[in-house]
Amino acid sequence: MAIFTKNEKEILKKFENGYEVSEGDKDVLDRYAGIGFVQFGFNWDKMVETAKITKSCIIHLDR
């Protein structure tokens, strides 16, 4: 059984090394942050929110 939809997988893979959060990605990131698969940060130079997926998320993405 798949944990992620195809669309969710594509969005989460963008954040493997950290990336700026866009409005289109926010709902998916918030959903998976609730279970510890996403960590949020902030880029003070660009003044934008960032996110990065956790190791446990990467393990589940590769299944």
C-alpha positions as CSV (number, residue, x, y, z in Angstrom):
1,M,0.0,0.0,0.0
2,A,1.4,3.4,-1.0
3,I,1.6,6.1,1.7
4,F,1.9,9.0,-0.8
5,T,0.0,9.9,-3.9
6,K,2.0,10.5,-7.1
7,N,1.5,14.3,-6.7
8,E,2.6,14.2,-3.0
9,K,5.7,12.2,-3.9
10,E,6.7,14.7,-6.5
11,I,6.2,17.6,-4.1
12,L,8.1,16.0,-1.2
13,K,11.1,15.0,-3.4
14,K,11.7,18.7,-4.2
15,F,12.4,19.2,-0.5
16,E,15.0,16.4,-0.1
17,N,17.8,19.0,0.2
18,G,15.7,21.9,1.4
19,Y,13.8,24.3,-0.8
20,E,11.6,27.4,-0.6
21,V,8.0,26.8,0.2
22,S,5.3,27.9,-2.3
23,E,1.6,28.2,-1.7
24,G,0.9,25.2,-4.0
25,D,3.2,22.9,-1.8
26,K,2.1,24.2,1.6
27,D,-0.9,21.9,2.2
28,V,1.1,18.7,1.5
29,L,4.0,19.9,3.6
30,D,1.8,20.8,6.5
31,R,0.1,17.4,6.4
32,Y,3.4,15.5,6.6
33,A,5.0,17.9,9.1
34,G,2.3,16.7,11.5
35,I,3.8,13.2,11.5
36,G,7.4,14.3,11.5
37,F,8.2,13.9,7.8
38,V,8.8,17.6,7.1
39,Q,10.7,20.3,9.0
40,F,10.2,24.0,8.4
41,G,12.8,26.7,8.5
42,F,13.4,30.3,7.3
43,N,15.8,31.8,4.9
44,W,16.6,35.2,6.5
45,D,18.6,36.4,3.4
46,K,15.6,36.0,1.1
47,M,13.0,36.3,3.8
48,V,11.1,33.2,2.8
49,E,9.9,30.0,4.5
50,T,11.8,26.8,3.7
51,A,11.2,23.2,4.3
52,K,13.2,19.9,4.2
53,I,12.0,16.3,4.5
54,T,13.3,14.1,7.2
55,K,15.3,10.9,7.0
56,S,12.2,8.9,7.9
57,C,10.3,10.6,5.0
58,I,13.1,9.7,2.6
59,I,13.0,6.1,3.6
60,H,9.2,6.0,2.9
61,L,9.6,7.8,-0.4
62,D,12.0,5.2,-1.7
63,R,9.6,2.3,-1.1
